[in-house]
Amino acid sequence: MSSNTFGTLFRYTTWGESHGPAIGCVVDGVPPLLELDEAHIQKYLDLRKPGQQRNVSQRQEEDKVKILSGVFEGKTTGTPVSLLIENTDARSKDYSEIKDKYRPGHADFTYDAKYGIRDYRGGGRSSARETASRVAAGAVARLVIPDVKIEGRVVQIGAETDPAKWESLLDETRKRGSSAGAIVEVAAKGVPAGLGAPVANKLDADIAGAMMGINAVKGVEIGAGFGAALLAGEDNADQIRIKDGKPCFSSNNAGGILGGISTGQEIIVRMAFKPTSSILRAVPTVDKYGHETEIVTKGRHDPCVGIRGVPVAEAMLAIVLADHFLMHRAQCGG
């Protein structure tokens, strides 16, 4: 089982490797008659693409998307939307020295253990390069939920929460040949009440799974998250009153989801990105022959992968919400 597909009614399948000729995705379950062109998708891909500032990977990929199917005369046809993004700046020689070594913290060892073969060039299929396809799919998902506004941001790099200090922190990190982790927050406004389900397909469970599926994410929390464990019951409860004839919550510790179903409040999710595993500092490891050795990973890597993780997290939230919107409509109508 290859497990390259995500979603139930709105679903995508990604394909391609970091140093292959191209990457892309097929998005299925897209309703017909949505206005879609390459420019709409491109504006989101441009937020993720590398080489735009010194604190991200300097790989120069234009990430130009091509729509191959599913659109006619500027509108979706209800058939699969196939999207292609060519790889134009891969430097496979950067990885020739480590082709037999496993990078600690990366998927090299586990990939080899599972398949018995791996593409060592940039991590192959396990590379964060694959997430460009998800951003493209997320751009399509946003058309399904046009009244929902999704915005993400970095809220912490390493232990530092003051954005004014991030530049110097990353400069120091880069000079040491190391990397830094980050916390990213994504919020969705305008989500209607009622999306999700009380047992299987809980909205918060699906969101958490989507975020954990992003490369380098090691923790996810919704609303107050782990902080809820420190609150008393009366403080954690989002008390409800009536305002202008409608229920109104006094707080949002639940992050917009109760019992697996959206409340109509803002959905707030945060995720922890680990430090980039490919670094220039020598670290102990082993090779595929069972020998102990050291490894230094050359190439063009993000000193803080969480920075470019923001548009990916936005895309995954859009995909989950679009999927749940379609599931809700299929069961409940409207």
C-alpha positions in Angstrom: 0.0 0.0 0.0 1.6 3.2 -1.2 -0.4 5.8 0.9 0.1 8.8 -1.4 -3.6 9.8 -1.3 -5.2 12.0 1.3 -8.9 12.9 1.8 -12.4 11.3 1.5 -14.6 13.2 -1.0 -12.1 16.0 -1.8 -8.8 14.1 -2.2 -5.4 14.4 -3.7 -2.7 12.1 -4.8 0.9 13.5 -5.0 3.7 12.0 -7.1 7.3 12.7 -7.9 10.7 13.0 -6.2 12.9 15.8 -5.2 15.4 15.3 -8.0 13.2 13.7 -10.6 12.0 15.6 -13.7 8.8 16.8 -12.1 6.4 16.6 -9.2 2.7 17.0 -9.2 -0.7 15.9 -8.0 -4.1 14.7 -9.1 -7.0 16.4 -7.2 -10.3 14.4 -7.3 -13.7 15.3 -6.0 -13.5 18.9 -7.2 -17.0 20.2 -7.8 -17.7 21.5 -11.3 -18.0 25.1 -12.5 -15.4 26.5 -10.1 -13.3 29.2 -11.7 -9.7 27.9 -11.8 -6.6 28.9 -13.7 -2.9 28.5 -13.2 -2.5 32.1 -11.8 -4.8 31.2 -8.8 -2.6 28.2 -7.9 0.6 30.1 -8.6 0.1 32.8 -6.1 0.1 30.2 -3.3 3.1 28.3 -4.7 5.0 31.5 -4.8 4.7 31.8 -1.1 6.3 28.4 -0.6 9.0 28.3 -3.3 12.7 28.3 -2.2 15.3 31.0 -2.8 13.3 34.0 -1.9 15.3 35.0 1.1 18.6 34.0 2.8 16.9 32.2 5.7 15.4 29.5 3.4 16.8 27.0 0.9 18.6 28.7 -2.0 17.5 26.1 -4.5 16.2 28.2 -7.4 12.9 26.6 -8.4 10.3 28.7 -10.2 7.6 26.1 -9.2 5.5 27.0 -12.3 2.4 25.0 -12.3 0.7 23.5 -15.4 -3.0 22.4 -15.4 -3.1 19.2 -17.5 -6.8 18.2 -17.0 -10.1 18.9 -15.2 -10.5 22.5 -16.5 -12.3 23.7 -19.6 -12.8 27.3 -20.6 -11.6 28.4 -17.2 -13.9 26.3 -15.1 -13.6 22.9 -13.4 -15.4 20.1 -15.1 -15.9 17.8 -12.1 -13.2 15.4 -13.4 -9.7 15.0 -11.8 -7.6 18.1 -11.9 -4.0 17.1 -12.8 -1.2 19.5 -11.9 2.4 19.4 -13.0 5.4 21.3 -11.5 8.8 20.7 -13.2 12.0 20.4 -11.2 14.6 22.7 -12.9 17.4 23.3 -10.3 18.2 19.9 -8.8 21.9 19.3 -7.9 22.2 15.6 -7.4 26.0 15.7 -7.1 25.6 17.4 -3.7 24.4 14.1 -2.3 26.9 11.7 -3.9 29.1 11.7 -0.8 26.3 10.5 1.5 24.5 8.0 -0.7 25.4 5.1 1.6 25.0 7.0 4.8 21.9 7.7 6.9 21.2 11.3 8.0 20.2 11.3 11.7 16.7 12.8 12.1 15.8 12.2 8.4 13.8 9.4 6.7 16.9 7.8 5.2 17.1 4.8 7.6 13.4 4.1 7.8 12.9 4.5 4.0 15.6 1.9 3.4 14.2 -0.4 6.1 10.7 -0.3 4.5 11.5 -0.5 0.8 15.0 -1.9 0.6 15.9 0.9 -1.8 15.9 4.7 -1.6 16.6 7.7 -3.7 19.3 9.5 -1.8 19.2 12.6 -4.0 17.6 15.2 -1.7 15.6 12.5 0.1 13.7 11.5 -3.0 10.0 11.0 -2.1 10.6 11.9 1.6 11.8 15.4 0.6 9.9 18.5 1.6 9.9 19.3 -2.1 6.8 17.1 -2.3 4.9 19.7 -0.3 4.7 22.0 -3.3 2.1 19.5 -4.7 0.1 19.9 -1.5 0.1 23.6 -1.7 -1.2 23.3 -5.3 -4.0 21.0 -4.1 -4.7 23.4 -1.3 -5.2 26.2 -3.8 -7.9 24.2 -5.4 -9.5 23.4 -2.0 -9.9 27.1 -1.2 -12.3 27.4 -4.1 -14.6 24.9 -2.5 -14.8 27.0 0.7 -14.6 30.6 -0.6 -16.1 32.2 2.5 -13.4 30.7 4.7 -10.2 32.8 5.3 -7.1 30.9 6.2 -3.9 32.6 7.4 -0.8 31.1 8.9 2.3 32.6 10.6 5.5 31.7 12.4 5.0 32.5 16.1 8.3 31.1 17.4 11.8 30.2 16.1 13.8 28.1 18.5 13.1 29.4 22.0 12.6 33.0 20.7 9.1 34.5 20.4 10.2 38.0 19.5 10.2 38.4 15.7 12.7 41.2 15.9 15.3 38.7 17.1 14.7 36.0 14.6 17.1 37.4 11.9 20.1 37.4 14.2 19.2 34.0 15.7 19.1 32.4 12.2 22.3 34.2 11.1 24.1 32.6 14.1 22.5 29.3 13.4 23.5 29.3 9.8 27.1 30.3 10.6 27.3 27.3 13.0 26.2 25.0 10.1 23.1 24.1 12.2 19.4 24.6 12.0 16.5 25.7 14.2 13.0 24.5 14.9 9.8 26.7 14.8 6.2 26.9 15.9 3.6 27.8 13.2 0.0 28.8 13.9 -2.8 28.6 11.3 -6.2 30.1 11.8 -9.4 29.6 9.7 -12.2 32.3 10.0 -15.7 31.9 8.6 -15.9 28.1 9.1 -19.6 27.3 9.5 -20.8 25.3 12.6 -21.5 21.6 12.0 -18.5 20.4 10.0 -17.1 17.1 11.3 -18.5 14.1 13.1 -18.7 12.9 16.7 -16.8 9.6 16.5 -14.9 8.8 13.3 -13.8 11.7 11.0 -13.7 14.1 13.9 -12.7 17.5 12.4 -9.9 18.1 14.9 -8.6 14.5 14.5 -8.4 15.0 10.7 -6.8 18.4 11.1 -4.2 16.9 13.5 -3.5 14.1 11.1 -3.1 16.4 8.2 -0.6 18.6 10.1 1.4 15.7 11.4 1.7 14.5 7.8 3.7 17.6 6.9 7.5 17.0 6.7 9.3 17.9 10.0 6.1 18.4 12.1 6.5 16.6 15.4 3.6 18.1 17.5 0.1 19.6 16.9 -2.3 21.3 19.2 -5.7 22.9 18.7 -7.0 25.8 20.7 -5.5 25.8 24.2 -3.9 22.5 23.3 -1.5 21.2 26.0 -2.2 24.4 28.0 -5.7 23.1 28.6 -4.2 20.6 31.0 -3.3 23.5 33.3 -6.7 25.0 33.4 -9.6 24.4 35.8 -12.8 23.2 34.3 -14.6 26.5 34.6 -11.7 28.3 33.0 -11.3 25.9 30.1 -15.0 25.8 29.3 -15.9 28.3 26.5 -19.0 29.7 28.2 -22.0 30.4 26.0 -24.5 33.3 26.1 -26.9 34.8 23.6 -25.9 37.8 21.6 -28.0 39.3 18.8 -30.2 36.2 19.0 -27.4 33.7 18.5 -25.2 31.6 20.7 -21.9 33.4 21.5 -18.8 31.9 23.1 -16.9 33.9 25.7 -13.6 32.3 24.8 -12.1 29.8 22.3 -10.0 27.3 24.3 -11.5 24.6 22.1 -10.0 26.1 19.0 -13.3 26.2 17.2 -14.1 22.5 17.5 -16.2 20.7 20.1 -16.8 16.9 20.1 -15.1 16.7 16.7 -17.6 19.2 15.1 -16.9 22.9 14.3 -18.6 25.5 16.5 -18.5 28.4 14.0 -15.7 30.0 15.8 -12.2 30.6 14.5 -10.3 27.3 14.1 -6.8 27.6 15.5 -4.1 25.0 15.1 -0.4 25.2 16.0 2.4 22.8 15.0 6.0 22.3 16.1 8.5 21.9 13.3 11.8 20.2 14.2 15.1 21.6 13.1 16.1 20.7 9.6 17.9 17.3 9.6 20.3 18.1 6.8 23.1 20.3 8.4 26.7 21.1 7.7 27.9 20.1 11.2 29.4 16.6 11.4 27.2 14.2 13.4 27.7 10.5 14.2 25.7 8.0 12.1 26.0 4.6 10.4 26.0 3.5 6.8 23.9 0.9 5.1 26.6 -1.6 5.5 26.5 -1.4 9.3 29.6 0.7 9.8 29.8 3.6 12.3 30.8 6.9 10.6 30.1 10.6 10.6 28.0 12.7 8.1 28.0 16.2 6.9 25.2 17.1 4.5 26.1 19.5 1.7 23.5 21.2 -0.4 21.0 24.0 -0.1 18.8 23.5 2.9 16.5 25.5 5.1 18.1 26.7 8.3 14.5 26.8 9.6 12.1 24.6 7.7 9.1 26.0 9.6 9.3 29.3 7.7 8.3 27.7 4.4 6.0 25.4 6.3 3.4 28.1 6.7 1.8 27.9 3.2 1.9 24.1 3.5 0.0 24.2 6.8 -2.5 26.6 5.3 -3.0 24.3 2.3 -3.5 21.2 4.5 -6.1 23.1 6.6 -7.9 24.2 3.4 -7.9 20.6 2.1 -9.4 19.2 5.4 -12.1 21.9 5.6 -13.0 21.4 1.9 -13.3 17.7 2.4 -15.5 18.1 5.5 -17.6 20.7 3.8 -18.4 18.2 1.0 -19.0 15.4 3.5 -21.4 17.6 5.5 -23.3 18.6 2.4 -23.6 15.0 1.2 -25.1 13.9 4.5 -27.0 16.9 5.7 -27.7 18.8 2.5 -27.5 22.6 2.2 
